[in-house]
Amino acid sequence: MPPAFVDVGSAETFRDEDVAYASRLWQAGGQAELHVWPGGFHGFDMMAPQAAISQEARAARVRWLKRLLG
């Protein structure tokens, strides 16, 4: 499996499923980077793009891509 980037807000409805997905990838020997953003809800980064947490979430995605493609 290709490396995966999994990020989810702690207040997201699908938080547990996202964490379980990353865990299953690790158990299968795959690579996953998991971020659980404190207080984040579904779409928090699009609904509040100027919020510090949104900016950090986007920056984390970019850093991961740069490492992956670097």
N, CA, C and O atoms as a Maestro MAE file, in Angstrom:
{
 s_m_m2io_version
 :::
 2.0.0
}

f_m_ct {
 s_m_title
 :::
 protein
 m_atom[280] {
  # First column is atom index #
  i_m_mmod_type
  r_m_x_coord
  r_m_y_coord
  r_m_z_coord
  i_m_residue_number
  s_m_chain_name
  s_m_pdb_residue_name
  s_m_pdb_atom_name
  i_m_atomic_number
  :::
  1 25 0.844 -1.181 0.000 1 A "MET " " N  " 7
  2 3 0.000 0.000 0.000 1 A "MET " " CA " 6
  3 2 0.886 1.239 0.000 1 A "MET " " C  " 6
  4 15 1.958 1.242 0.605 1 A "MET " " O  " 8
  5 25 0.440 2.284 -0.673 2 A "PRO " " N  " 7
  6 3 1.204 3.535 -0.645 2 A "PRO " " CA " 6
  7 2 1.093 4.203 0.723 2 A "PRO " " C  " 6
  8 15 0.161 3.922 1.476 2 A "PRO " " O  " 8
  9 25 2.028 5.076 1.044 3 A "PRO " " N  " 7
  10 3 1.931 5.807 2.306 3 A "PRO " " CA " 6
  11 2 0.630 6.609 2.359 3 A "PRO " " C  " 6
  12 15 0.127 7.064 1.332 3 A "PRO " " O  " 8
  13 25 0.101 6.772 3.551 4 A "ALA " " N  " 7
  14 3 -1.165 7.486 3.723 4 A "ALA " " CA " 6
  15 2 -1.007 8.617 4.723 4 A "ALA " " C  " 6
  16 15 -0.260 8.515 5.697 4 A "ALA " " O  " 8
  17 25 -1.717 9.683 4.464 5 A "PHE " " N  " 7
  18 3 -1.816 10.795 5.398 5 A "PHE " " CA " 6
  19 2 -3.256 10.808 5.875 5 A "PHE " " C  " 6
  20 15 -4.181 10.959 5.077 5 A "PHE " " O  " 8
  21 25 -3.444 10.651 7.172 6 A "VAL " " N  " 7
  22 3 -4.793 10.612 7.745 6 A "VAL " " CA " 6
  23 2 -4.875 11.730 8.770 6 A "VAL " " C  " 6
  24 15 -4.122 11.749 9.744 6 A "VAL " " O  " 8
  25 25 -5.796 12.663 8.543 7 A "ASP " " N  " 7
  26 3 -6.001 13.675 9.569 7 A "ASP " " CA " 6
  27 2 -7.491 13.841 9.810 7 A "ASP " " C  " 6
  28 15 -8.317 13.708 8.908 7 A "ASP " " O  " 8
  29 25 -7.796 14.136 11.056 8 A "VAL " " N  " 7
  30 3 -9.186 14.174 11.482 8 A "VAL " " CA " 6
  31 2 -9.277 15.069 12.711 8 A "VAL " " C  " 6
  32 15 -8.342 15.143 13.508 8 A "VAL " " O  " 8
  33 25 -10.401 15.742 12.854 9 A "GLY " " N  " 7
  34 3 -10.625 16.541 14.051 9 A "GLY " " CA " 6
  35 2 -11.092 15.661 15.195 9 A "GLY " " C  " 6
  36 15 -11.740 14.638 14.979 9 A "GLY " " O  " 8
  37 25 -10.763 16.059 16.400 10 A "SER " " N  " 7
  38 3 -11.175 15.257 17.559 10 A "SER " " CA " 6
  39 2 -12.689 15.269 17.747 10 A "SER " " C  " 6
  40 15 -13.234 14.373 18.392 10 A "SER " " O  " 8
  41 25 -13.378 16.271 17.193 11 A "ALA " " N  " 7
  42 3 -14.837 16.345 17.303 11 A "ALA " " CA " 6
  43 2 -15.525 15.842 16.029 11 A "ALA " " C  " 6
  44 15 -16.731 16.030 15.867 11 A "ALA " " O  " 8
  45 25 -14.790 15.221 15.147 12 A "GLU " " N  " 7
  46 3 -15.316 14.685 13.885 12 A "GLU " " CA " 6
  47 2 -16.118 13.419 14.138 12 A "GLU " " C  " 6
  48 15 -15.722 12.576 14.943 12 A "GLU " " O  " 8
  49 25 -17.217 13.291 13.466 13 A "THR " " N  " 7
  50 3 -18.066 12.106 13.594 13 A "THR " " CA " 6
  51 2 -17.305 10.824 13.243 13 A "THR " " C  " 6
  52 15 -17.531 9.781 13.856 13 A "THR " " O  " 8
  53 25 -16.414 10.899 12.268 14 A "PHE " " N  " 7
  54 3 -15.700 9.713 11.791 14 A "PHE " " CA " 6
  55 2 -14.311 9.562 12.416 14 A "PHE " " C  " 6
  56 15 -13.478 8.823 11.891 14 A "PHE " " O  " 8
  57 25 -14.052 10.249 13.524 15 A "ARG " " N  " 7
  58 3 -12.728 10.214 14.153 15 A "ARG " " CA " 6
  59 2 -12.268 8.788 14.439 15 A "ARG " " C  " 6
  60 15 -11.164 8.405 14.054 15 A "ARG " " O  " 8
  61 25 -13.097 8.010 15.104 16 A "ASP " " N  " 7
  62 3 -12.671 6.659 15.487 16 A "ASP " " CA " 6
  63 2 -12.386 5.795 14.271 16 A "ASP " " C  " 6
  64 15 -11.458 4.987 14.291 16 A "ASP " " O  " 8
  65 25 -13.172 5.955 13.214 17 A "GLU " " N  " 7
  66 3 -12.943 5.183 11.996 17 A "GLU " " CA " 6
  67 2 -11.626 5.574 11.342 17 A "GLU " " C  " 6
  68 15 -10.901 4.718 10.836 17 A "GLU " " O  " 8
  69 25 -11.317 6.862 11.353 18 A "ASP " " N  " 7
  70 3 -10.056 7.316 10.760 18 A "ASP " " CA " 6
  71 2 -8.856 6.794 11.545 18 A "ASP " " C  " 6
  72 15 -7.869 6.353 10.957 18 A "ASP " " O  " 8
  73 25 -8.941 6.845 12.864 19 A "VAL " " N  " 7
  74 3 -7.857 6.330 13.707 19 A "VAL " " CA " 6
  75 2 -7.713 4.820 13.497 19 A "VAL " " C  " 6
  76 15 -6.595 4.310 13.420 19 A "VAL " " O  " 8
  77 25 -8.825 4.114 13.406 20 A "ALA " " N  " 7
  78 3 -8.778 2.664 13.175 20 A "ALA " " CA " 6
  79 2 -8.161 2.345 11.816 20 A "ALA " " C  " 6
  80 15 -7.417 1.373 11.687 20 A "ALA " " O  " 8
  81 25 -8.463 3.154 10.807 21 A "TYR " " N  " 7
  82 3 -7.889 2.949 9.474 21 A "TYR " " CA " 6
  83 2 -6.365 3.067 9.528 21 A "TYR " " C  " 6
  84 15 -5.656 2.214 8.995 21 A "TYR " " O  " 8
  85 25 -5.867 4.118 10.166 22 A "ALA " " N  " 7
  86 3 -4.417 4.278 10.287 22 A "ALA " " CA " 6
  87 2 -3.818 3.107 11.064 22 A "ALA " " C  " 6
  88 15 -2.751 2.607 10.707 22 A "ALA " " O  " 8
  89 25 -4.490 2.673 12.109 23 A "SER " " N  " 7
  90 3 -4.002 1.537 12.896 23 A "SER " " CA " 6
  91 2 -3.935 0.264 12.065 23 A "SER " " C  " 6
  92 15 -2.977 -0.501 12.176 23 A "SER " " O  " 8
  93 25 -4.936 0.036 11.243 24 A "ARG " " N  " 7
  94 3 -4.927 -1.151 10.379 24 A "ARG " " CA " 6
  95 2 -3.799 -1.084 9.358 24 A "ARG " " C  " 6
  96 15 -3.178 -2.100 9.047 24 A "ARG " " O  " 8
  97 25 -3.535 0.097 8.843 25 A "LEU " " N  " 7
  98 3 -2.407 0.243 7.920 25 A "LEU " " CA " 6
  99 2 -1.101 -0.130 8.609 25 A "LEU " " C  " 6
  100 15 -0.287 -0.867 8.052 25 A "LEU " " O  " 8
  101 25 -0.903 0.383 9.826 26 A "TRP " " N  " 7
  102 3 0.315 0.055 10.578 26 A "TRP " " CA " 6
  103 2 0.397 -1.438 10.853 26 A "TRP " " C  " 6
  104 15 1.460 -2.039 10.695 26 A "TRP " " O  " 8
  105 25 -0.708 -2.043 11.261 27 A "GLN " " N  " 7
  106 3 -0.722 -3.475 11.563 27 A "GLN " " CA " 6
  107 2 -0.366 -4.309 10.342 27 A "GLN " " C  " 6
  108 15 0.223 -5.383 10.465 27 A "GLN " " O  " 8
  109 25 -0.725 -3.810 9.160 28 A "ALA " " N  " 7
  110 3 -0.442 -4.528 7.923 28 A "ALA " " CA " 6
  111 2 0.961 -4.221 7.389 28 A "ALA " " C  " 6
  112 15 1.349 -4.705 6.325 28 A "ALA " " O  " 8
  113 25 1.715 -3.410 8.139 29 A "GLY " " N  " 7
  114 3 3.072 -3.079 7.712 29 A "GLY " " CA " 6
  115 2 3.156 -1.856 6.832 29 A "GLY " " C  " 6
  116 15 4.221 -1.547 6.298 29 A "GLY " " O  " 8
  117 25 2.046 -1.155 6.671 30 A "GLY " " N  " 7
  118 3 2.022 0.042 5.848 30 A "GLY " " CA " 6
  119 2 2.487 1.272 6.598 30 A "GLY " " C  " 6
  120 15 2.709 1.239 7.808 30 A "GLY " " O  " 8
  121 25 2.628 2.349 5.862 31 A "GLN " " N  " 7
  122 3 3.035 3.624 6.443 31 A "GLN " " CA " 6
  123 2 1.827 4.556 6.489 31 A "GLN " " C  " 6
  124 15 1.082 4.683 5.517 31 A "GLN " " O  " 8
  125 25 1.653 5.201 7.631 32 A "ALA " " N  " 7
  126 3 0.584 6.191 7.769 32 A "ALA " " CA " 6
  127 2 1.046 7.265 8.728 32 A "ALA " " C  " 6
  128 15 1.692 6.987 9.738 32 A "ALA " " O  " 8
  129 25 0.708 8.478 8.398 33 A "GLU " " N  " 7
  130 3 0.916 9.593 9.320 33 A "GLU " " CA " 6
  131 2 -0.471 10.022 9.770 33 A "GLU " " C  " 6
  132 15 -1.321 10.370 8.951 33 A "GLU " " O  " 8
  133 25 -0.689 9.996 11.066 34 A "LEU " " N  " 7
  134 3 -2.008 10.303 11.635 34 A "LEU " " CA " 6
  135 2 -1.938 11.579 12.456 34 A "LEU " " C  " 6
  136 15 -1.052 11.757 13.292 34 A "LEU " " O  " 8
  137 25 -2.902 12.468 12.195 35 A "HIS " " N  " 7
  138 3 -3.054 13.695 12.981 35 A "HIS " " CA " 6
  139 2 -4.501 13.767 13.463 35 A "HIS " " C  " 6
  140 15 -5.435 13.652 12.670 35 A "HIS " " O  " 8
  141 25 -4.672 13.956 14.754 36 A "VAL " " N  " 7
  142 3 -6.006 14.198 15.323 36 A "VAL " " CA " 6
  143 2 -5.956 15.619 15.868 36 A "VAL " " C  " 6
  144 15 -5.263 15.899 16.846 36 A "VAL " " O  " 8
  145 25 -6.698 16.509 15.222 37 A "TRP " " N  " 7
  146 3 -6.651 17.929 15.552 37 A "TRP " " CA " 6
  147 2 -7.620 18.241 16.679 37 A "TRP " " C  " 6
  148 15 -8.823 18.023 16.541 37 A "TRP " " O  " 8
  149 25 -7.105 18.752 17.800 38 A "PRO " " N  " 7
  150 3 -7.942 19.026 18.978 38 A "PRO " " CA " 6
  151 2 -9.066 20.010 18.671 38 A "PRO " " C  " 6
  152 15 -8.822 21.124 18.209 38 A "PRO " " O  " 8
  153 25 -10.287 19.589 18.931 39 A "GLY " " N  " 7
  154 3 -11.450 20.445 18.738 39 A "GLY " " CA " 6
  155 2 -11.928 20.547 17.305 39 A "GLY " " C  " 6
  156 15 -12.960 21.165 17.043 39 A "GLY " " O  " 8
  157 25 -11.200 19.956 16.374 40 A "GLY " " N  " 7
  158 3 -11.583 20.035 14.964 40 A "GLY " " CA " 6
  159 2 -12.856 19.251 14.684 40 A "GLY " " C  " 6
  160 15 -13.066 18.163 15.221 40 A "GLY " " O  " 8
  161 25 -13.693 19.817 13.842 41 A "PHE " " N  " 7
  162 3 -14.940 19.170 13.418 41 A "PHE " " CA " 6
  163 2 -14.857 18.933 11.910 41 A "PHE " " C  " 6
  164 15 -13.902 19.370 11.268 41 A "PHE " " O  " 8
  165 25 -15.836 18.253 11.349 42 A "HIS " " N  " 7
  166 3 -15.819 17.925 9.924 42 A "HIS " " CA " 6
  167 2 -15.740 19.208 9.082 42 A "HIS " " C  " 6
  168 15 -16.612 20.073 9.164 42 A "HIS " " O  " 8
  169 25 -14.706 19.306 8.295 43 A "GLY " " N  " 7
  170 3 -14.527 20.456 7.419 43 A "GLY " " CA " 6
  171 2 -14.017 21.708 8.119 43 A "GLY " " C  " 6
  172 15 -14.123 22.805 7.571 43 A "GLY " " O  " 8
  173 25 -13.467 21.563 9.319 44 A "PHE " " N  " 7
  174 3 -13.024 22.740 10.076 44 A "PHE " " CA " 6
  175 2 -12.049 23.606 9.299 44 A "PHE " " C  " 6
  176 15 -12.086 24.832 9.402 44 A "PHE " " O  " 8
  177 25 -11.176 22.978 8.522 45 A "ASP " " N  " 7
  178 3 -10.161 23.747 7.808 45 A "ASP " " CA " 6
  179 2 -10.737 24.531 6.634 45 A "ASP " " C  " 6
  180 15 -10.134 25.508 6.187 45 A "ASP " " O  " 8
  181 25 -11.896 24.114 6.130 46 A "MET " " N  " 7
  182 3 -12.535 24.866 5.049 46 A "MET " " CA " 6
  183 2 -13.532 25.895 5.601 46 A "MET " " C  " 6
  184 15 -13.746 26.947 4.998 46 A "MET " " O  " 8
  185 25 -14.123 25.587 6.725 47 A "MET " " N  " 7
  186 3 -15.100 26.510 7.301 47 A "MET " " CA " 6
  187 2 -14.427 27.664 8.043 47 A "MET " " C  " 6
  188 15 -14.989 28.755 8.138 47 A "MET " " O  " 8
  189 25 -13.239 27.426 8.561 48 A "ALA " " N  " 7
  190 3 -12.500 28.466 9.286 48 A "ALA " " CA " 6
  191 2 -11.048 28.461 8.816 48 A "ALA " " C  " 6
  192 15 -10.148 28.133 9.589 48 A "ALA " " O  " 8
  193 25 -10.813 28.824 7.548 49 A "PRO " " N  " 7
  194 3 -9.465 28.688 6.996 49 A "PRO " " CA " 6
  195 2 -8.405 29.565 7.663 49 A "PRO " " C  " 6
  196 15 -7.214 29.266 7.580 49 A "PRO " " O  " 8
  197 25 -8.825 30.632 8.317 50 A "GLN " " N  " 7
  198 3 -7.855 31.522 8.955 50 A "GLN " " CA " 6
  199 2 -7.497 31.095 10.376 50 A "GLN " " C  " 6
  200 15 -6.565 31.636 10.970 50 A "GLN " " O  " 8
  201 25 -8.226 30.134 10.918 51 A "ALA " " N  " 7
  202 3 -7.946 29.670 12.280 51 A "ALA " " CA " 6
  203 2 -6.565 29.016 12.326 51 A "ALA " " C  " 6
  204 15 -6.136 28.385 11.360 51 A "ALA " " O  " 8
  205 25 -5.884 29.172 13.441 52 A "ALA " " N  " 7
  206 3 -4.538 28.619 13.589 52 A "ALA " " CA " 6
  207 2 -4.519 27.114 13.352 52 A "ALA " " C  " 6
  208 15 -3.607 26.600 12.705 52 A "ALA " " O  " 8
  209 25 -5.511 26.409 13.865 53 A "ILE " " N  " 7
  210 3 -5.555 24.948 13.695 53 A "ILE " " CA " 6
  211 2 -5.720 24.570 12.222 53 A "ILE " " C  " 6
  212 15 -5.150 23.577 11.769 53 A "ILE " " O  " 8
  213 25 -6.486 25.347 11.487 54 A "SER " " N  " 7
  214 3 -6.674 25.085 10.055 54 A "SER " " CA " 6
  215 2 -5.374 25.300 9.294 54 A "SER " " C  " 6
  216 15 -5.015 24.507 8.423 54 A "SER " " O  " 8
  217 25 -4.683 26.360 9.622 55 A "GLN " " N  " 7
  218 3 -3.416 26.644 8.956 55 A "GLN " " CA " 6
  219 2 -2.376 25.573 9.279 55 A "GLN " " C  " 6
  220 15 -1.600 25.173 8.411 55 A "GLN " " O  " 8
  221 25 -2.362 25.115 10.518 56 A "GLU " " N  " 7
  222 3 -1.412 24.063 10.895 56 A "GLU " " CA " 6
  223 2 -1.765 22.744 10.203 56 A "GLU " " C  " 6
  224 15 -0.870 22.012 9.778 56 A "GLU " " O  " 8
  225 25 -3.053 22.437 10.085 57 A "ALA " " N  " 7
  226 3 -3.466 21.205 9.400 57 A "ALA " " CA " 6
  227 2 -3.017 21.231 7.941 57 A "ALA " " C  " 6
  228 15 -2.488 20.243 7.431 57 A "ALA " " O  " 8
  229 25 -3.229 22.354 7.279 58 A "ARG " " N  " 7
  230 3 -2.789 22.465 5.883 58 A "ARG " " CA " 6
  231 2 -1.274 22.379 5.784 58 A "ARG " " C  " 6
  232 15 -0.746 21.726 4.884 58 A "ARG " " O  " 8
  233 25 -0.573 23.030 6.701 59 A "ALA " " N  " 7
  234 3 0.894 22.999 6.682 59 A "ALA " " CA " 6
  235 2 1.407 21.574 6.909 59 A "ALA " " C  " 6
  236 15 2.397 21.170 6.298 59 A "ALA " " O  " 8
  237 25 0.750 20.821 7.771 60 A "ALA " " N  " 7
  238 3 1.150 19.436 8.025 60 A "ALA " " CA " 6
  239 2 1.006 18.595 6.763 60 A "ALA " " C  " 6
  240 15 1.859 17.754 6.477 60 A "ALA " " O  " 8
  241 25 -0.063 18.816 6.010 61 A "ARG " " N  " 7
  242 3 -0.261 18.076 4.747 61 A "ARG " " CA " 6
  243 2 0.850 18.406 3.753 61 A "ARG " " C  " 6
  244 15 1.397 17.517 3.101 61 A "ARG " " O  " 8
  245 25 1.170 19.676 3.649 62 A "VAL " " N  " 7
  246 3 2.216 20.098 2.713 62 A "VAL " " CA " 6
  247 2 3.568 19.528 3.124 62 A "VAL " " C  " 6
  248 15 4.320 19.051 2.275 62 A "VAL " " O  " 8
  249 25 3.888 19.571 4.424 63 A "ARG " " N  " 7
  250 3 5.160 19.002 4.897 63 A "ARG " " CA " 6
  251 2 5.247 17.518 4.566 63 A "ARG " " C  " 6
  252 15 6.296 17.034 4.140 63 A "ARG " " O  " 8
  253 25 4.132 16.787 4.765 64 A "TRP " " N  " 7
  254 3 4.109 15.353 4.483 64 A "TRP " " CA " 6
  255 2 4.370 15.110 2.994 64 A "TRP " " C  " 6
  256 15 5.174 14.253 2.628 64 A "TRP " " O  " 8
  257 25 3.681 15.875 2.141 65 A "LEU " " N  " 7
  258 3 3.882 15.709 0.698 65 A "LEU " " CA " 6
  259 2 5.322 16.018 0.287 65 A "LEU " " C  " 6
  260 15 5.900 15.321 -0.547 65 A "LEU " " O  " 8
  261 25 5.889 17.059 0.874 66 A "LYS " " N  " 7
  262 3 7.280 17.395 0.550 66 A "LYS " " CA " 6
  263 2 8.227 16.272 0.967 66 A "LYS " " C  " 6
  264 15 9.158 15.933 0.235 66 A "LYS " " O  " 8
  265 25 7.984 15.693 2.156 67 A "ARG " " N  " 7
  266 3 8.819 14.561 2.600 67 A "ARG " " CA " 6
  267 2 8.648 13.371 1.666 67 A "ARG " " C  " 6
  268 15 9.619 12.708 1.303 67 A "ARG " " O  " 8
  269 25 7.416 13.112 1.286 68 A "LEU " " N  " 7
  270 3 7.116 11.958 0.435 68 A "LEU " " CA " 6
  271 2 7.715 12.107 -0.955 68 A "LEU " " C  " 6
  272 15 8.271 11.156 -1.505 68 A "LEU " " O  " 8
  273 25 7.601 13.299 -1.518 69 A "LEU " " N  " 7
  274 3 8.045 13.530 -2.886 69 A "LEU " " CA " 6
  275 2 9.468 14.049 -2.977 69 A "LEU " " C  " 6
  276 15 10.069 14.084 -4.051 69 A "LEU " " O  " 8
  277 25 10.011 14.463 -1.795 70 A "GLY " " N  " 7
  278 3 11.309 15.111 -1.705 70 A "GLY " " CA " 6
  279 2 12.404 14.404 -2.369 70 A "GLY " " C  " 6
  280 15 13.543 14.872 -2.349 70 A "GLY " " O  " 8
  :::
 }
 m_bond[279] {
  # First column is bond index #
  i_m_from
  i_m_to
  i_m_order
  :::
  1 1 2 1
  2 2 3 1
  3 3 4 2
  4 3 5 1
  5 5 6 1
  6 6 7 1
  7 7 8 2
  8 7 9 1
  9 9 10 1
  10 10 11 1
  11 11 12 2
  12 11 13 1
  13 13 14 1
  14 14 15 1
  15 15 16 2
  16 15 17 1
  17 17 18 1
  18 18 19 1
  19 19 20 2
  20 19 21 1
  21 21 22 1
  22 22 23 1
  23 23 24 2
  24 23 25 1
  25 25 26 1
  26 26 27 1
  27 27 28 2
  28 27 29 1
  29 29 30 1
  30 30 31 1
  31 31 32 2
  32 31 33 1
  33 33 34 1
  34 34 35 1
  35 35 36 2
  36 35 37 1
  37 37 38 1
  38 38 39 1
  39 39 40 2
  40 39 41 1
  41 41 42 1
  42 42 43 1
  43 43 44 2
  44 43 45 1
  45 45 46 1
  46 46 47 1
  47 47 48 2
  48 47 49 1
  49 49 50 1
  50 50 51 1
  51 51 52 2
  52 51 53 1
  53 53 54 1
  54 54 55 1
  55 55 56 2
  56 55 57 1
  57 57 58 1
  58 58 59 1
  59 59 60 2
  60 59 61 1
  61 61 62 1
  62 62 63 1
  63 63 64 2
  64 63 65 1
  65 65 66 1
  66 66 67 1
  67 67 68 2
  68 67 69 1
  69 69 70 1
  70 70 71 1
  71 71 72 2
  72 71 73 1
  73 73 74 1
  74 74 75 1
  75 75 76 2
  76 75 77 1
  77 77 78 1
  78 78 79 1
  79 79 80 2
  80 79 81 1
  81 81 82 1
  82 82 83 1
  83 83 84 2
  84 83 85 1
  85 85 86 1
  86 86 87 1
  87 87 88 2
  88 87 89 1
  89 89 90 1
  90 90 91 1
  91 91 92 2
  92 91 93 1
  93 93 94 1
  94 94 95 1
  95 95 96 2
  96 95 97 1
  97 97 98 1
  98 98 99 1
  99 99 100 2
  100 99 101 1
  101 101 102 1
  102 102 103 1
  103 103 104 2
  104 103 105 1
  105 105 106 1
  106 106 107 1
  107 107 108 2
  108 107 109 1
  109 109 110 1
  110 110 111 1
  111 111 112 2
  112 111 113 1
  113 113 114 1
  114 114 115 1
  115 115 116 2
  116 115 117 1
  117 117 118 1
  118 118 119 1
  119 119 120 2
  120 119 121 1
  121 121 122 1
  122 122 123 1
  123 123 124 2
  124 123 125 1
  125 125 126 1
  126 126 127 1
  127 127 128 2
  128 127 129 1
  129 129 130 1
  130 130 131 1
  131 131 132 2
  132 131 133 1
  133 133 134 1
  134 134 135 1
  135 135 136 2
  136 135 137 1
  137 137 138 1
  138 138 139 1
  139 139 140 2
  140 139 141 1
  141 141 142 1
  142 142 143 1
  143 143 144 2
  144 143 145 1
  145 145 146 1
  146 146 147 1
  147 147 148 2
  148 147 149 1
  149 149 150 1
  150 150 151 1
  151 151 152 2
  152 151 153 1
  153 153 154 1
  154 154 155 1
  155 155 156 2
  156 155 157 1
  157 157 158 1
  158 158 159 1
  159 159 160 2
  160 159 161 1
  161 161 162 1
  162 162 163 1
  163 163 164 2
  164 163 165 1
  165 165 166 1
  166 166 167 1
  167 167 168 2
  168 167 169 1
  169 169 170 1
  170 170 171 1
  171 171 172 2
  172 171 173 1
  173 173 174 1
  174 174 175 1
  175 175 176 2
  176 175 177 1
  177 177 178 1
  178 178 179 1
  179 179 180 2
  180 179 181 1
  181 181 182 1
  182 182 183 1
  183 183 184 2
  184 183 185 1
  185 185 186 1
  186 186 187 1
  187 187 188 2
  188 187 189 1
  189 189 190 1
  190 190 191 1
  191 191 192 2
  192 191 193 1
  193 193 194 1
  194 194 195 1
  195 195 196 2
  196 195 197 1
  197 197 198 1
  198 198 199 1
  199 199 200 2
  200 199 201 1
  201 201 202 1
  202 202 203 1
  203 203 204 2
  204 203 205 1
  205 205 206 1
  206 206 207 1
  207 207 208 2
  208 207 209 1
  209 209 210 1
  210 210 211 1
  211 211 212 2
  212 211 213 1
  213 213 214 1
  214 214 215 1
  215 215 216 2
  216 215 217 1
  217 217 218 1
  218 218 219 1
  219 219 220 2
  220 219 221 1
  221 221 222 1
  222 222 223 1
  223 223 224 2
  224 223 225 1
  225 225 226 1
  226 226 227 1
  227 227 228 2
  228 227 229 1
  229 229 230 1
  230 230 231 1
  231 231 232 2
  232 231 233 1
  233 233 234 1
  234 234 235 1
  235 235 236 2
  236 235 237 1
  237 237 238 1
  238 238 239 1
  239 239 240 2
  240 239 241 1
  241 241 242 1
  242 242 243 1
  243 243 244 2
  244 243 245 1
  245 245 246 1
  246 246 247 1
  247 247 248 2
  248 247 249 1
  249 249 250 1
  250 250 251 1
  251 251 252 2
  252 251 253 1
  253 253 254 1
  254 254 255 1
  255 255 256 2
  256 255 257 1
  257 257 258 1
  258 258 259 1
  259 259 260 2
  260 259 261 1
  261 261 262 1
  262 262 263 1
  263 263 264 2
  264 263 265 1
  265 265 266 1
  266 266 267 1
  267 267 268 2
  268 267 269 1
  269 269 270 1
  270 270 271 1
  271 271 272 2
  272 271 273 1
  273 273 274 1
  274 274 275 1
  275 275 276 2
  276 275 277 1
  277 277 278 1
  278 278 279 1
  279 279 280 2
  :::
 }
}
